[in-house]
Amino acid sequence: MLFGPPGVGKRTCLQVASMRGLKTVDLVPTGSNYGERKAAAFRMWQDPVDGVELYGAADLRNHDVPTSGYETVLLLPSRSEYLRRYEECI
């Protein structure tokens, strides 16, 4: 499960992994809000996984991910990009 703020490269990671033969799921288009995306993810996670699946977390939270069988990765922007975005928010 790839976590990170918008623009950090989650979708790019999914595209590269998909081109290399891994099953990937971008959760952004699975719903129009957090609740819908969370429900869609939980439906997907009910089926047994054969091999590796890589998910782009969209706006799911770390505690939404099952604790068994899933690893989480946090992608962060460079320090300069992080500070630029932070300044835009304040």
VMD Tcl script that draws the C-alpha trace (Angstrom):
set ca {
  {0.00 0.00 0.00}
  {1.55 3.26 -1.16}
  {0.73 6.31 0.94}
  {1.78 9.91 0.38}
  {0.51 13.38 -0.39}
  {-0.79 14.31 -3.84}
  {1.90 14.61 -6.49}
  {4.51 12.52 -4.73}
  {4.53 9.75 -7.36}
  {2.14 7.04 -6.19}
  {0.48 6.76 -9.58}
  {3.85 6.70 -11.35}
  {4.98 3.85 -9.09}
  {1.78 1.97 -9.92}
  {2.30 2.49 -13.65}
  {5.90 1.24 -13.55}
  {4.94 -1.78 -11.43}
  {2.08 -2.59 -13.81}
  {4.39 -2.39 -16.84}
  {6.65 -4.89 -15.06}
  {3.83 -7.37 -14.55}
  {2.59 -6.68 -11.02}
  {-1.09 -6.36 -10.29}
  {-1.76 -2.76 -9.30}
  {-4.83 -0.93 -8.02}
  {-5.20 2.84 -7.89}
  {-7.92 3.42 -5.31}
  {-8.64 7.00 -6.44}
  {-11.14 6.02 -9.18}
  {-12.90 3.40 -7.01}
  {-15.15 6.01 -5.39}
  {-15.96 9.69 -5.19}
  {-15.14 10.06 -1.50}
  {-13.21 8.46 1.35}
  {-16.07 6.20 2.46}
  {-16.66 4.81 -1.03}
  {-12.94 4.20 -1.63}
  {-12.56 2.52 1.77}
  {-15.56 0.25 1.08}
  {-14.17 -0.64 -2.36}
  {-10.78 -1.49 -0.86}
  {-12.35 -3.70 1.80}
  {-14.33 -5.56 -0.88}
  {-11.10 -6.17 -2.82}
  {-9.24 -7.33 0.29}
  {-11.85 -10.02 1.04}
  {-10.61 -12.10 -1.89}
  {-7.42 -14.11 -1.34}
  {-4.37 -12.59 -3.00}
  {-2.26 -14.77 -5.27}
  {1.10 -13.06 -5.51}
  {1.85 -9.37 -5.03}
  {-0.64 -6.54 -5.40}
  {0.38 -2.91 -5.15}
  {-2.23 -0.36 -4.09}
  {-2.19 3.42 -4.32}
  {-3.87 4.40 -1.06}
  {-5.68 7.53 -2.27}
  {-7.08 9.06 0.95}
  {-7.22 5.86 2.98}
  {-5.56 6.02 6.37}
  {-2.85 3.70 7.61}
  {-5.24 2.17 10.18}
  {-7.64 1.21 7.34}
  {-5.14 -1.33 5.96}
  {-5.37 -4.89 7.31}
  {-2.51 -5.64 9.68}
  {-1.94 -9.11 8.27}
  {-0.55 -9.66 4.80}
  {-0.10 -5.99 3.84}
  {2.86 -3.66 4.07}
  {2.62 0.11 3.94}
  {5.08 2.51 2.30}
  {5.03 6.28 2.79}
  {6.32 8.32 -0.14}
  {7.32 11.88 0.65}
  {8.25 14.80 -1.61}
  {11.68 16.38 -1.46}
  {12.26 18.82 1.39}
  {12.04 21.81 -0.96}
  {8.75 20.57 -2.46}
  {7.36 19.81 0.99}
  {8.22 23.33 2.22}
  {6.76 24.91 -0.93}
  {3.47 23.06 -0.40}
  {3.48 23.85 3.31}
  {3.85 27.56 2.55}
  {0.89 27.37 0.16}
  {-1.27 25.96 2.96}
  {-0.56 28.63 5.58}
}
mol new
graphics top color blue
foreach p $ca { graphics top sphere $p radius 0.5 }
foreach p [lrange $ca 0 end-1] q [lrange $ca 1 end] { graphics top cylinder $p $q radius 0.2 }
display resetview
